[in-house]
Amino acid sequence: MPAGTDKDERRRAMSAFLRSRRERIQPEEVGFAPGGRRRTPGLRREEVAQLAGVGVTWYTWLEQGRDINVSAQVLEAISRTLRLDRLERNHLYTLAGLVLGPAKGDCASLPGSVQKMLDQLSPYPAQVLNSRYDVLAFNDAYCKVIIDIDAIPIEERNLLWLTFASKEWRCAFADSDSIKLHMVAAYRAASADHLGEPSWQDLTGRLLASSPLFAELWERYDVAAPSSKVKVLNNERVGLLRMEAVNLWLSQLGQLRSTVYTPVDEETEAKLRLLVDG
């Protein structure tokens, strides 16, 4: 990869992110008069600069993706001005190349003990994902209840791909719209740590080319973190299943998490056992 490519891509990503956050704030929300002719929605660059206490030219260069130095203090002022939440703020810092916490490791393979743990969780479906939504491990209950991932080629075992582009995706979540929105936002947040990496670029490019919905959600520049929530699955054999998806972080293995689907009522518990144990 040519020198500077990763840094250039980070600046371009930060430029688009700042612009998207600026355009969502209405002038009257921060004390400016709503009148006047505006070429774009939201705040003007000079208004952001004024509120953040930085020079207009400097902020313009920052949003244009120019190669300028930026301090944590200035980013903090911009974060407050743009009303960024914690995840958005962390995303901005990552794009700027400023570290907020310890460096995150990665893991190329999983120890056998992880698979044993997943198998012991049956009849509760469970899987291990990385931040790219690659499925690295799963138990038999996951195949029987969520999707038969074992039947899918290894190179396609990615939840984003299965959700947005693959015809192999057969499970039907009742709240699929909100799930898809959150998945793309979490993927964008994680991608800030992997700008310029071929595997991430390839997945994003294939998703953009294959799914108009992914492309639409990607252009929103929303960021989020994986979260635990109740999901409703319509299984073709037993009907509705109400399960809470709980994330367990495997901290010693880097950016990996195990997602375990646990029933929220006795009816779902009975249906899970019927599906898995027969």
Contacts in CASP RR format, 6 or more apart in sequence:
PFRMAT RR
TARGET T0000
AUTHOR 0000-0000-0000
METHOD contacts of the structure
MODEL  1
MPAGTDKDERRRAMSAFLRSRRERIQPEEVGFAPGGRRRTPGLRREEVAQ
LAGVGVTWYTWLEQGRDINVSAQVLEAISRTLRLDRLERNHLYTLAGLVL
GPAKGDCASLPGSVQKMLDQLSPYPAQVLNSRYDVLAFNDAYCKVIIDID
AIPIEERNLLWLTFASKEWRCAFADSDSIKLHMVAAYRAASADHLGEPSW
QDLTGRLLASSPLFAELWERYDVAAPSSKVKVLNNERVGLLRMEAVNLWL
SQLGQLRSTVYTPVDEETEAKLRLLVDG
1 196 0 8 1.000
5 196 0 8 1.000
6 195 0 8 1.000
6 196 0 8 1.000
7 67 0 8 1.000
9 195 0 8 1.000
9 196 0 8 1.000
10 95 0 8 1.000
10 96 0 8 1.000
10 97 0 8 1.000
10 192 0 8 1.000
10 195 0 8 1.000
11 65 0 8 1.000
11 66 0 8 1.000
11 67 0 8 1.000
11 95 0 8 1.000
12 65 0 8 1.000
13 95 0 8 1.000
13 192 0 8 1.000
13 195 0 8 1.000
14 62 0 8 1.000
14 65 0 8 1.000
14 92 0 8 1.000
14 95 0 8 1.000
14 96 0 8 1.000
15 62 0 8 1.000
15 63 0 8 1.000
15 64 0 8 1.000
15 65 0 8 1.000
16 221 0 8 1.000
17 91 0 8 1.000
17 92 0 8 1.000
17 95 0 8 1.000
17 221 0 8 1.000
18 62 0 8 1.000
18 63 0 8 1.000
18 78 0 8 1.000
18 82 0 8 1.000
18 92 0 8 1.000
19 63 0 8 1.000
20 220 0 8 1.000
20 221 0 8 1.000
21 82 0 8 1.000
21 83 0 8 1.000
21 84 0 8 1.000
21 88 0 8 1.000
21 221 0 8 1.000
22 42 0 8 1.000
22 43 0 8 1.000
22 45 0 8 1.000
22 48 0 8 1.000
22 63 0 8 1.000
22 82 0 8 1.000
23 40 0 8 1.000
23 41 0 8 1.000
23 42 0 8 1.000
23 43 0 8 1.000
24 41 0 8 1.000
24 42 0 8 1.000
25 42 0 8 1.000
25 43 0 8 1.000
25 82 0 8 1.000
25 83 0 8 1.000
26 34 0 8 1.000
26 42 0 8 1.000
27 33 0 8 1.000
27 34 0 8 1.000
27 35 0 8 1.000
27 42 0 8 1.000
27 43 0 8 1.000
27 47 0 8 1.000
28 34 0 8 1.000
30 43 0 8 1.000
30 47 0 8 1.000
30 51 0 8 1.000
30 81 0 8 1.000
32 43 0 8 1.000
32 47 0 8 1.000
38 44 0 8 1.000
45 56 0 8 1.000
45 59 0 8 1.000
45 60 0 8 1.000
45 63 0 8 1.000
46 56 0 8 1.000
46 59 0 8 1.000
48 59 0 8 1.000
48 78 0 8 1.000
48 81 0 8 1.000
48 82 0 8 1.000
49 55 0 8 1.000
49 56 0 8 1.000
49 58 0 8 1.000
49 59 0 8 1.000
49 60 0 8 1.000
50 56 0 8 1.000
51 81 0 8 1.000
52 59 0 8 1.000
52 74 0 8 1.000
52 77 0 8 1.000
52 78 0 8 1.000
52 80 0 8 1.000
52 81 0 8 1.000
53 77 0 8 1.000
54 74 0 8 1.000
54 77 0 8 1.000
54 78 0 8 1.000
58 68 0 8 1.000
59 78 0 8 1.000
61 68 0 8 1.000
62 68 0 8 1.000
62 70 0 8 1.000
62 78 0 8 1.000
70 96 0 8 1.000
70 98 0 8 1.000
72 93 0 8 1.000
72 98 0 8 1.000
75 89 0 8 1.000
75 92 0 8 1.000
75 93 0 8 1.000
75 96 0 8 1.000
75 98 0 8 1.000
76 89 0 8 1.000
78 92 0 8 1.000
79 88 0 8 1.000
79 89 0 8 1.000
79 92 0 8 1.000
82 88 0 8 1.000
84 92 0 8 1.000
87 189 0 8 1.000
87 223 0 8 1.000
87 224 0 8 1.000
87 225 0 8 1.000
88 223 0 8 1.000
90 100 0 8 1.000
90 189 0 8 1.000
91 188 0 8 1.000
91 189 0 8 1.000
91 192 0 8 1.000
91 223 0 8 1.000
93 99 0 8 1.000
93 100 0 8 1.000
94 100 0 8 1.000
94 192 0 8 1.000
94 193 0 8 1.000
95 192 0 8 1.000
95 195 0 8 1.000
104 193 0 8 1.000
104 254 0 8 1.000
104 255 0 8 1.000
105 254 0 8 1.000
105 255 0 8 1.000
106 130 0 8 1.000
106 254 0 8 1.000
106 255 0 8 1.000
107 130 0 8 1.000
107 253 0 8 1.000
107 254 0 8 1.000
107 256 0 8 1.000
110 128 0 8 1.000
110 136 0 8 1.000
110 137 0 8 1.000
110 253 0 8 1.000
110 256 0 8 1.000
114 128 0 8 1.000
114 137 0 8 1.000
114 250 0 8 1.000
114 253 0 8 1.000
114 258 0 8 1.000
115 137 0 8 1.000
117 258 0 8 1.000
118 126 0 8 1.000
118 127 0 8 1.000
118 128 0 8 1.000
118 137 0 8 1.000
118 138 0 8 1.000
118 139 0 8 1.000
118 258 0 8 1.000
119 139 0 8 1.000
119 140 0 8 1.000
121 139 0 8 1.000
121 141 0 8 1.000
121 260 0 8 1.000
122 139 0 8 1.000
122 140 0 8 1.000
122 141 0 8 1.000
122 276 0 8 1.000
123 141 0 8 1.000
123 272 0 8 1.000
123 273 0 8 1.000
123 275 0 8 1.000
123 276 0 8 1.000
123 277 0 8 1.000
124 141 0 8 1.000
124 260 0 8 1.000
124 261 0 8 1.000
124 262 0 8 1.000
124 263 0 8 1.000
124 272 0 8 1.000
125 138 0 8 1.000
125 139 0 8 1.000
125 141 0 8 1.000
125 142 0 8 1.000
125 144 0 8 1.000
125 145 0 8 1.000
125 146 0 8 1.000
125 243 0 8 1.000
125 260 0 8 1.000
125 261 0 8 1.000
125 272 0 8 1.000
126 138 0 8 1.000
126 139 0 8 1.000
126 141 0 8 1.000
126 142 0 8 1.000
126 258 0 8 1.000
126 259 0 8 1.000
126 260 0 8 1.000
126 261 0 8 1.000
127 135 0 8 1.000
127 136 0 8 1.000
127 137 0 8 1.000
127 138 0 8 1.000
127 139 0 8 1.000
127 142 0 8 1.000
127 146 0 8 1.000
127 149 0 8 1.000
127 258 0 8 1.000
127 259 0 8 1.000
128 135 0 8 1.000
128 136 0 8 1.000
128 137 0 8 1.000
128 138 0 8 1.000
128 250 0 8 1.000
128 256 0 8 1.000
128 257 0 8 1.000
128 258 0 8 1.000
128 259 0 8 1.000
129 135 0 8 1.000
129 136 0 8 1.000
129 159 0 8 1.000
129 256 0 8 1.000
129 257 0 8 1.000
129 258 0 8 1.000
129 259 0 8 1.000
130 136 0 8 1.000
130 255 0 8 1.000
130 256 0 8 1.000
131 187 0 8 1.000
131 190 0 8 1.000
131 193 0 8 1.000
131 194 0 8 1.000
131 255 0 8 1.000
132 158 0 8 1.000
132 160 0 8 1.000
132 187 0 8 1.000
132 190 0 8 1.000
132 194 0 8 1.000
132 199 0 8 1.000
132 200 0 8 1.000
132 203 0 8 1.000
133 158 0 8 1.000
133 159 0 8 1.000
133 160 0 8 1.000
133 183 0 8 1.000
133 187 0 8 1.000
134 157 0 8 1.000
134 158 0 8 1.000
134 159 0 8 1.000
135 149 0 8 1.000
135 157 0 8 1.000
135 158 0 8 1.000
135 159 0 8 1.000
136 256 0 8 1.000
138 149 0 8 1.000
138 150 0 8 1.000
140 276 0 8 1.000
141 272 0 8 1.000
141 275 0 8 1.000
141 276 0 8 1.000
142 149 0 8 1.000
142 261 0 8 1.000
143 149 0 8 1.000
143 150 0 8 1.000
143 151 0 8 1.000
144 275 0 8 1.000
144 276 0 8 1.000
145 233 0 8 1.000
145 235 0 8 1.000
145 241 0 8 1.000
145 261 0 8 1.000
145 272 0 8 1.000
145 275 0 8 1.000
145 276 0 8 1.000
146 171 0 8 1.000
146 233 0 8 1.000
146 261 0 8 1.000
147 162 0 8 1.000
147 168 0 8 1.000
147 169 0 8 1.000
147 170 0 8 1.000
147 171 0 8 1.000
148 170 0 8 1.000
149 157 0 8 1.000
151 168 0 8 1.000
152 162 0 8 1.000
152 166 0 8 1.000
152 168 0 8 1.000
156 162 0 8 1.000
156 166 0 8 1.000
156 168 0 8 1.000
158 203 0 8 1.000
159 183 0 8 1.000
160 183 0 8 1.000
160 184 0 8 1.000
160 187 0 8 1.000
160 203 0 8 1.000
160 207 0 8 1.000
160 214 0 8 1.000
161 203 0 8 1.000
161 206 0 8 1.000
161 207 0 8 1.000
162 168 0 8 1.000
162 169 0 8 1.000
163 169 0 8 1.000
163 179 0 8 1.000
163 180 0 8 1.000
163 183 0 8 1.000
164 180 0 8 1.000
164 207 0 8 1.000
164 210 0 8 1.000
164 211 0 8 1.000
164 213 0 8 1.000
164 214 0 8 1.000
165 206 0 8 1.000
165 207 0 8 1.000
165 210 0 8 1.000
165 211 0 8 1.000
165 214 0 8 1.000
171 233 0 8 1.000
171 235 0 8 1.000
172 233 0 8 1.000
172 234 0 8 1.000
173 179 0 8 1.000
173 231 0 8 1.000
173 232 0 8 1.000
173 233 0 8 1.000
173 234 0 8 1.000
174 231 0 8 1.000
174 232 0 8 1.000
174 233 0 8 1.000
174 234 0 8 1.000
174 240 0 8 1.000
175 231 0 8 1.000
175 232 0 8 1.000
179 231 0 8 1.000
180 213 0 8 1.000
180 217 0 8 1.000
181 217 0 8 1.000
181 222 0 8 1.000
182 224 0 8 1.000
182 227 0 8 1.000
184 214 0 8 1.000
184 217 0 8 1.000
184 218 0 8 1.000
184 220 0 8 1.000
184 222 0 8 1.000
185 217 0 8 1.000
185 220 0 8 1.000
185 222 0 8 1.000
185 223 0 8 1.000
185 224 0 8 1.000
186 223 0 8 1.000
186 224 0 8 1.000
186 225 0 8 1.000
186 226 0 8 1.000
188 218 0 8 1.000
188 221 0 8 1.000
188 222 0 8 1.000
188 223 0 8 1.000
189 223 0 8 1.000
189 224 0 8 1.000
189 225 0 8 1.000
190 255 0 8 1.000
191 200 0 8 1.000
191 204 0 8 1.000
193 255 0 8 1.000
194 200 0 8 1.000
204 218 0 8 1.000
207 214 0 8 1.000
207 215 0 8 1.000
207 218 0 8 1.000
208 214 0 8 1.000
208 215 0 8 1.000
208 218 0 8 1.000
226 247 0 8 1.000
226 257 0 8 1.000
226 259 0 8 1.000
227 247 0 8 1.000
228 244 0 8 1.000
228 245 0 8 1.000
228 246 0 8 1.000
228 247 0 8 1.000
229 244 0 8 1.000
229 245 0 8 1.000
230 242 0 8 1.000
230 243 0 8 1.000
230 244 0 8 1.000
230 245 0 8 1.000
230 264 0 8 1.000
231 242 0 8 1.000
231 243 0 8 1.000
231 244 0 8 1.000
231 245 0 8 1.000
231 261 0 8 1.000
232 240 0 8 1.000
232 241 0 8 1.000
232 242 0 8 1.000
233 240 0 8 1.000
233 241 0 8 1.000
233 243 0 8 1.000
234 240 0 8 1.000
234 241 0 8 1.000
235 241 0 8 1.000
235 271 0 8 1.000
235 275 0 8 1.000
237 275 0 8 1.000
238 271 0 8 1.000
238 274 0 8 1.000
238 275 0 8 1.000
239 271 0 8 1.000
241 263 0 8 1.000
241 268 0 8 1.000
241 271 0 8 1.000
241 272 0 8 1.000
242 263 0 8 1.000
242 264 0 8 1.000
242 265 0 8 1.000
242 268 0 8 1.000
243 261 0 8 1.000
243 262 0 8 1.000
243 263 0 8 1.000
243 264 0 8 1.000
243 268 0 8 1.000
244 261 0 8 1.000
244 262 0 8 1.000
244 264 0 8 1.000
245 259 0 8 1.000
245 260 0 8 1.000
245 261 0 8 1.000
246 259 0 8 1.000
246 260 0 8 1.000
246 261 0 8 1.000
246 262 0 8 1.000
247 257 0 8 1.000
247 258 0 8 1.000
247 259 0 8 1.000
248 257 0 8 1.000
248 258 0 8 1.000
248 259 0 8 1.000
248 260 0 8 1.000
249 256 0 8 1.000
249 257 0 8 1.000
250 256 0 8 1.000
250 257 0 8 1.000
250 258 0 8 1.000
263 269 0 8 1.000
263 271 0 8 1.000
263 272 0 8 1.000
END
